[in-house]
Amino acid sequence: MSQGQSGAQPWRPSKNPWAVAMTVTLATFMEVLDTSIANVALPHIAGSLSAGNDESTWVLTSYLVSNAIVLPISAWLCDRFGRKRFYMTCVLLFTLSSLMCGLSTTLPMLIFFRILQGAGGGGLGPSEQAILADTFPPEKRGMGFAMYGMAVVLAPAIGPTLGGWITDNYSWHWIFFINVPVGILSLFLTSRMVEDPPWIADAQVRAKHTPVDYTGLALVAVGLGALQVVLDKGQREDWFASTFIQCFTAFTVIGLVGFVLWELHEANPILDLRLLKNTNFAVSNVLMFTLGWVLYGSTVLIPQFLQTVMGYTAELAGKALSPGGLVVMAIMPLVGVLVGRVDPRKLIAFGFIALALSMFHMMSLYPGIDFHTAMMYRIYQSVGLAFLFIPINTICYAGVRQEQNNQVSSMINLMRNLGGSFGISFVTTMLARGSQIHQSMLASHTVSSNPMSRLLQSLTGLYAGQNPSHADASIRAHAQVYGIMQQQASVLAYRDTIAVMAFLIVAAMPLLLLARRPKPGAVSMGH
């Protein structure tokens, strides 16, 4: 029994819990923002550093790979070096590497510092969530997670808009420089506000006398690193038609299968997979994976539709997401209060139903939608998203001992990030492949009685009246009809993608029947 559990009164931090929550949320926002802010700046980065577009995408991939590797081992690192020390090291590494990213003059230099930045960022989320879980008593934990959740849900939404605005008005270097003052402030506040509970010190003492699981470290690094490369590069490389993707898929399977088998029989595992025997924890991991998939996938979906089909600028398309962020900010504190009074499973069910309905409603999109309609699509989705993050995090800690909070935070954050990577990869692949399929189908159905064929004949006649050359009139008519057909095929691909995401949400909902309602105080007492 740890010190935190042995006395009549459980351990509580000496500082105000809300001050601690504000402190850790600052770095959360900075790190999650960085996963999406560089996307719109890639063409500028490529041009500035004399690199091709394919080469410049490694600026994104390198960050995601190192981030994915550090996420699952952060609990082990917390136990080994102390949570506060590890957390401050991550903030420092993230801040310094952000500065060096902004100062980079060559692409290899930028990619190197993006790897370091991703490694620093990978340790932030799990540490912050574990700090919040220990800082707030179970009945108030929902409000603490509300503040953290706002940063997690808001940052991906405003990242592209902010990145586009900074790049257009200043330069791409500033998308990295803005992290520096935030990082310095975060380090100062963390040193004053955050403290380790007694069981962290106990874990540190035990870890120093425990052999390091080097095999587990190697396997998880290879498996998750290779998986992230596959997800990020798959569509660009034409998936399994590429030898490159085939090789990295093999590394993924060998690394992850080997990791699972090894960790289940390892006495001192890097990641305690035995926690998945807890039904609530296992269910919450699947639900968080689904949430990550839909959150990041839909964040890509709407701006991409507005830019590619409607011709919006990146900044204007990003603005369509902003009101959704305000809705999340308004609703999450309410959910934080409700989660202590209402069965969290009911809140999750409501969130998934609202999210599924919003996705089905979005299937009505067409090329002529106005800005208000696009904005409302995101607002409806945001209502569902706001009801998911906090309750899922609440049930995942039920029945878990306090000294296992670091492990829980590592795994749940890993699942959210993996879900996000799968979601983005799924959306980009579905849109690219779906557009090709629908375009072929539309072309094959262009017969003389088809409206598209009649339109072609009408346009040819119209242009022939303007230009005596029949060949030129035919070319112009075919070009216009082809453009319309491409647009229709693209819209149909978007509808297919949205439909699959909606059915994914519906498919995840029955898992709630397996979860048990957390008992008040169960988390803190380790029952």
C-alpha positions in Angstrom: 0.0 0.0 0.0 1.5 3.4 -1.0 1.8 6.3 1.2 -0.9 8.0 -0.7 -3.4 5.3 0.3 -2.3 4.4 3.8 -3.5 7.4 5.8 -7.1 8.4 6.6 -6.7 11.3 4.3 -5.5 10.7 0.7 -2.6 12.8 -0.6 -3.5 16.2 -2.1 -1.2 18.8 -3.6 -0.3 21.9 -1.6 -1.1 24.2 -4.5 -4.6 25.1 -5.8 -5.7 22.2 -8.2 -7.0 24.8 -10.7 -3.6 26.5 -10.9 -2.0 23.1 -11.5 -4.6 22.3 -14.2 -4.0 25.7 -15.9 -0.2 25.1 -15.8 -0.3 21.6 -17.5 -3.0 22.7 -20.0 -0.7 25.4 -21.3 1.8 22.8 -22.6 -0.9 20.5 -23.8 -2.3 23.1 -26.1 1.1 24.0 -27.4 2.0 20.3 -28.2 -1.4 19.3 -29.8 -1.4 22.5 -31.8 2.0 21.5 -33.2 0.7 18.3 -34.7 -1.5 20.3 -37.2 0.0 23.8 -37.4 2.8 22.8 -39.8 0.5 21.2 -42.4 -0.5 24.4 -44.3 3.0 25.7 -44.2 4.6 22.8 -46.0 4.6 24.4 -49.5 6.4 27.5 -48.0 8.9 25.3 -46.1 9.6 23.3 -49.3 10.2 26.4 -51.3 12.3 28.1 -48.7 14.6 25.1 -48.1 14.8 24.2 -51.8 13.1 20.8 -51.2 10.5 18.9 -53.1 6.9 18.5 -51.8 7.5 14.8 -51.2 10.6 15.5 -49.2 9.0 18.2 -47.2 6.3 15.8 -45.9 8.9 14.3 -43.7 8.6 17.5 -41.6 5.2 16.0 -40.5 6.1 12.3 -40.5 9.3 12.7 -38.4 7.4 14.5 -35.7 4.6 11.9 -35.6 7.0 8.9 -35.5 9.1 10.2 -32.6 5.9 11.3 -30.8 4.3 7.8 -31.2 7.5 6.1 -29.9 7.7 8.2 -26.7 4.0 8.0 -25.8 3.8 4.4 -24.6 7.1 4.5 -22.7 6.4 7.8 -20.9 4.9 6.0 -17.9 8.1 4.0 -17.5 10.2 7.1 -17.9 8.1 8.9 -15.2 8.6 6.0 -12.8 12.4 6.0 -13.5 13.2 9.7 -13.3 10.2 11.1 -11.4 7.1 12.6 -13.1 7.8 16.3 -12.5 11.4 16.0 -13.6 10.4 14.0 -16.7 7.6 16.4 -17.5 9.9 19.5 -17.2 12.5 17.8 -19.4 9.9 17.2 -22.1 8.8 20.8 -21.9 12.4 22.0 -22.1 13.2 19.6 -25.0 10.0 20.7 -26.9 10.8 24.4 -26.4 14.5 24.3 -27.4 13.8 22.1 -30.4 11.0 24.5 -31.5 13.5 27.3 -31.4 15.9 25.3 -33.5 13.2 24.3 -36.0 12.5 28.0 -36.6 16.2 28.6 -37.1 16.7 25.7 -39.4 18.3 26.5 -42.8 18.2 23.1 -44.4 15.6 20.3 -44.6 17.7 17.6 -42.9 18.3 20.1 -40.0 14.6 20.9 -39.7 13.7 17.1 -39.8 16.3 16.4 -37.1 14.9 19.0 -34.7 11.3 17.9 -35.5 12.2 14.4 -34.3 13.5 16.0 -31.0 10.4 18.1 -30.8 8.1 15.1 -31.3 10.0 13.2 -28.6 9.5 16.0 -26.2 5.8 16.4 -27.1 5.2 12.6 -26.8 5.9 12.7 -23.1 3.7 15.8 -22.3 0.2 14.4 -22.8 0.4 11.3 -20.6 2.3 13.2 -17.8 -0.2 16.0 -17.8 -3.2 13.7 -17.6 -1.7 11.6 -14.8 -0.9 14.9 -12.9 -4.6 15.9 -13.2 -5.8 12.5 -12.1 -3.7 12.7 -9.0 -4.4 16.4 -8.4 -8.2 16.3 -8.3 -10.3 14.0 -6.1 -12.5 11.6 -8.2 -15.7 13.6 -7.7 -14.0 16.8 -9.1 -11.8 15.1 -11.7 -14.2 15.7 -14.5 -13.7 19.5 -14.2 -10.0 19.1 -14.3 -10.2 16.9 -17.4 -12.6 19.5 -18.9 -9.8 22.1 -19.0 -7.3 19.6 -20.4 -10.0 18.3 -22.9 -10.6 21.8 -24.3 -7.0 22.1 -25.3 -6.9 18.6 -26.9 -10.1 19.2 -28.9 -9.5 22.9 -29.7 -5.9 22.8 -30.8 -6.3 20.5 -33.9 -9.2 22.7 -35.1 -7.4 26.1 -34.9 -4.0 24.7 -35.9 -4.4 24.9 -39.7 -6.1 28.4 -39.4 -3.3 29.8 -37.2 -0.6 28.2 -39.3 -2.1 29.7 -42.5 -2.4 33.1 -41.0 1.2 33.1 -39.6 2.6 31.8 -42.8 0.7 34.3 -45.0 1.5 37.4 -42.8 4.9 36.6 -41.4 6.9 33.4 -42.4 6.9 29.7 -41.7 9.6 30.1 -39.1 7.1 31.8 -36.7 4.9 28.7 -36.5 7.8 27.2 -34.4 9.0 30.4 -32.7 5.5 31.0 -31.0 6.2 27.9 -28.9 9.2 29.4 -27.2 7.6 32.0 -24.9 4.8 29.5 -24.0 7.4 26.8 -23.2 9.3 29.2 -21.0 6.2 30.2 -19.1 5.2 26.6 -18.8 8.6 25.6 -17.3 8.4 28.5 -14.7 4.8 27.6 -13.6 5.5 23.9 -13.5 8.5 24.4 -11.2 6.3 26.4 -8.8 3.0 24.5 -9.1 3.5 20.8 -9.8 4.7 18.3 -7.3 5.1 14.5 -7.2 2.8 12.5 -4.9 4.5 10.1 -2.5 4.0 7.0 -4.6 6.0 8.5 -7.5 9.0 8.6 -5.2 8.3 5.0 -4.2 8.1 4.0 -7.8 11.4 5.8 -8.5 13.1 3.8 -5.8 11.8 0.5 -7.2 12.6 1.5 -10.8 16.3 2.1 -9.9 16.5 -1.5 -8.6 14.6 -3.0 -11.6 16.4 -4.1 -14.8 15.5 -2.2 -17.9 13.3 -3.9 -20.5 15.5 -3.2 -23.5 13.7 -5.7 -25.7 10.4 -4.2 -25.0 11.8 -0.7 -25.7 13.3 -1.8 -29.0 10.1 -3.6 -30.1 7.7 -0.8 -29.3 10.0 1.8 -31.0 10.2 -0.3 -34.2 6.5 -1.3 -34.3 4.9 2.1 -33.6 7.6 4.1 -35.5 7.0 1.9 -38.6 3.2 2.1 -38.2 3.3 5.9 -38.2 5.3 5.9 -41.3 2.9 3.5 -43.0 -0.1 5.6 -42.0 1.5 9.0 -43.0 3.0 7.9 -46.3 0.6 5.1 -47.4 -1.7 7.0 -49.8 1.2 9.1 -51.2 3.2 5.8 -51.9 0.1 3.9 -53.3 -0.1 1.7 -50.2 0.9 -2.0 -50.8 1.8 -1.4 -54.4 5.0 0.2 -52.9 7.9 -1.9 -51.7 8.6 0.9 -49.2 5.2 0.5 -47.6 5.4 -3.3 -47.7 8.8 -3.2 -45.8 7.5 -0.8 -43.1 4.3 -2.9 -42.7 6.4 -5.9 -42.0 8.4 -3.9 -39.4 5.1 -2.8 -37.9 3.7 -6.4 -37.6 6.9 -7.9 -36.3 7.5 -5.0 -33.8 3.9 -4.8 -32.4 3.2 -8.5 -32.3 6.6 -9.2 -30.7 6.0 -6.3 -28.2 2.6 -7.6 -27.1 3.9 -11.2 -26.7 7.0 -10.0 -24.9 5.3 -7.6 -22.5 2.7 -10.1 -21.4 5.4 -12.4 -20.1 7.9 -9.7 -18.9 8.1 -9.2 -15.1 8.9 -5.5 -15.4 7.2 -4.3 -18.7 7.6 -1.0 -20.3 3.9 -0.8 -20.8 1.7 -2.9 -18.5 -0.7 -4.5 -21.0 -2.2 -6.6 -18.1 -4.2 -3.4 -17.3 -6.4 -4.3 -20.2 -7.9 -7.1 -18.1 -9.9 -4.3 -16.5 -13.0 -4.2 -18.7 -13.6 -0.5 -18.1 -10.0 0.3 -19.1 -10.2 -1.9 -22.2 -13.5 -0.4 -23.4 -12.3 3.2 -22.8 -9.2 2.6 -24.9 -11.4 1.5 -27.9 -13.7 4.4 -27.4 -10.8 6.8 -27.2 -9.3 5.3 -30.4 -12.7 6.0 -32.1 -12.9 9.5 -30.7 -9.3 10.2 -32.0 -10.3 8.8 -35.4 -13.4 11.0 -35.8 -11.9 14.1 -34.2 -8.8 14.3 -36.4 -10.5 12.8 -39.5 -13.4 15.3 -39.4 -10.9 18.1 -38.7 -9.3 17.3 -42.1 -12.6 16.6 -43.9 -14.4 20.0 -43.7 -11.5 22.3 -44.5 -10.4 20.0 -47.4 -13.9 20.0 -48.9 -14.1 23.8 -48.7 -10.6 24.2 -50.3 -10.7 21.6 -53.0 -14.4 21.7 -54.0 -15.5 25.2 -53.0 -12.2 27.0 -53.7 -11.8 28.6 -50.2 -8.4 29.8 -48.9 -6.8 27.7 -46.1 -7.4 30.5 -43.6 -11.1 30.9 -44.6 -11.6 27.1 -44.5 -10.1 27.0 -41.1 -12.4 29.7 -39.9 -15.4 27.4 -40.6 -14.1 25.2 -37.7 -13.5 28.0 -35.2 -17.2 28.3 -34.0 -17.1 24.6 -33.3 -14.2 25.2 -31.0 -16.2 27.9 -29.1 -19.0 25.3 -28.7 -16.6 22.8 -27.2 -15.3 25.5 -24.7 -18.9 26.3 -23.7 -20.1 22.7 -23.2 -17.0 21.0 -21.7 -17.2 22.7 -18.3 -20.9 21.6 -18.1 -19.9 18.0 -18.9 -17.2 18.3 -16.2 -19.9 19.0 -13.7 -22.3 16.4 -15.0 -19.7 13.6 -15.0 -19.7 13.6 -11.2 -23.5 13.4 -11.0 -24.6 11.4 -14.0 -23.5 7.9 -15.1 -20.5 8.6 -17.4 -21.7 5.8 -19.7 -24.9 7.8 -20.4 -22.9 10.9 -21.3 -20.7 8.9 -23.7 -23.8 7.3 -25.3 -25.3 10.8 -25.8 -22.0 12.1 -27.2 -21.7 9.2 -29.7 -25.4 9.5 -30.8 -25.1 13.3 -31.3 -21.8 12.7 -33.2 -23.3 10.0 -35.4 -26.4 12.1 -36.2 -24.2 15.1 -37.1 -22.2 12.9 -39.5 -25.3 11.5 -41.1 -26.6 15.1 -41.5 -23.3 16.1 -43.1 -23.9 13.6 -45.9 -26.3 16.2 -47.4 -23.3 18.4 -48.4 -23.1 19.5 -52.0 -20.8 21.9 -54.0 -23.1 24.9 -53.5 -23.2 25.0 -49.6 -22.5 28.4 -48.1 -20.1 29.3 -45.3 -22.9 29.2 -42.6 -23.9 25.6 -43.6 -20.2 24.4 -43.4 -19.8 26.1 -40.0 -23.0 24.4 -38.7 -21.7 21.0 -39.8 -18.8 21.5 -37.4 -20.9 23.0 -34.6 -23.2 19.9 -34.6 -20.1 17.6 -34.5 -18.6 19.7 -31.6 -21.7 19.1 -29.4 -21.0 15.3 -29.6 -17.2 15.6 -29.3 -17.6 17.8 -26.1 -19.6 15.0 -24.4 -17.0 12.3 -25.1 -13.5 13.2 -23.9 -14.2 13.7 -20.2 -16.5 10.7 -19.5 -14.2 8.3 -21.4 -11.2 9.5 -19.3 -13.3 9.2 -16.2 -14.3 5.5 -16.7 -10.7 4.6 -17.8 -9.4 5.4 -14.3 -12.1 3.4 -12.5 -10.7 0.5 -10.5 -7.1 1.5 -11.1 -4.6 2.1 -8.3 -3.2 5.6 -8.0 0.4 4.3 -8.6 -0.8 3.0 -12.0 -2.1 6.4 -13.2 1.0 7.0 -15.3 0.5 3.7 -17.2 -3.2 4.5 -17.7 -2.4 8.0 -19.1 0.2 6.6 -21.4 -2.1 4.0 -22.9 -5.2 6.2 -23.3 -3.2 9.0 -24.9 -1.5 6.5 -27.2 -4.9 5.3 -28.4 -6.1 8.8 -29.0 -3.1 9.6 -31.1 -3.2 6.3 -33.0 -6.9 6.9 -33.7 -6.1 10.3 -35.0 -3.4 8.9 -37.3 -5.7 6.2 -38.6 -8.5 8.8 -39.1 -6.4 11.2 -41.2 -4.9 8.3 -43.2 -8.4 6.9 -43.8 -9.9 10.2 -44.9 -7.1 11.0 -47.4 -7.2 7.5 -48.9 -11.0 7.3 -49.1 -11.2 10.7 -50.8 -8.4 10.0 -53.3 -9.6 6.5 -54.2 -13.3 7.3 -54.0 -13.0 10.2 -56.4 -11.3 8.0 -59.0 -14.0 5.2 -58.6 -16.9 7.6 -58.9 -15.3 9.5 -61.8 -15.0 6.2 -63.7 -18.6 5.3 -62.9 -19.9 8.7 -64.0 -17.9 8.5 -67.2 -19.2 5.0 -68.0 -22.8 6.1 -67.6 -22.4 9.1 -69.9 -24.7 7.8 -72.7 -26.7 9.9 -75.2 -29.8 9.9 -72.9 -27.8 11.0 -69.8 -28.1 14.6 -68.6 -24.3 14.9 -68.7 -24.2 13.9 -72.4 -27.0 16.3 -73.2 -25.0 19.1 -71.4 -22.0 18.2 -73.5 -24.0 18.6 -76.7 -25.5 21.9 -75.6 -22.1 23.4 -74.6 -20.5 22.3 -77.8 -23.3 24.0 -79.7 -22.9 27.2 -77.6 -19.1 27.4 -78.0 -19.5 26.6 -81.8 -21.6 29.7 -82.1 -18.8 31.8 -80.5 -16.0 30.1 -82.5 -16.1 28.8 -86.0 -13.7 26.0 -85.1 -15.8 22.9 -84.2 -12.8 21.1 -82.7 -12.0 24.1 -80.4 -15.7 24.2 -79.3 -15.7 20.5 -78.6 -12.4 20.7 -76.5 -13.9 23.6 -74.4 -17.2 21.7 -73.9 -15.4 18.5 -72.9 -13.1 20.4 -70.5 -16.1 22.0 -68.7 -18.1 18.8 -68.5 -15.0 17.0 -67.2 -14.6 19.6 -64.5 -18.2 19.2 -63.4 -17.8 15.4 -63.4 -14.7 15.7 -61.3 -16.6 17.9 -58.8 -19.5 15.5 -58.6 -17.1 12.5 -58.1 -15.3 14.4 -55.4 -18.6 15.2 -53.5 -19.7 11.5 -53.7 -16.3 10.5 -52.3 -16.8 12.9 -49.4 -20.3 11.5 -48.7 -18.9 7.9 -48.7 -16.2 8.9 -46.3 -18.6 10.6 -43.9 -21.0 7.6 -44.1 -18.2 5.2 -43.1 -17.2 7.4 -40.2 -20.8 7.6 -39.0 -21.1 3.8 -39.1 -17.8 3.5 -37.2 -19.3 5.6 -34.4 -22.4 3.5 -34.3 -20.4 0.3 -34.2 -18.4 1.5 -31.2 -21.5 2.3 -29.1 -22.5 -1.3 -28.0 -19.1 -1.5 -26.2 -20.7 0.7 -23.5 -22.8 -2.2 -22.4 -19.6 -4.0 -21.2 -18.4 -1.0 -19.1 -19.4 -0.6 -15.4 -20.4 2.6 -13.8 -17.4 3.9 -11.7 -18.1 3.9 -8.0 -17.5 7.2 -6.1 -14.1 7.0 -4.6 -13.1 3.8 -6.3 -10.3 5.4 -8.2 -8.6 7.0 -5.3 -8.8 4.1 -2.9 -7.6 1.6 -5.5 -10.6 -0.8 -5.4 
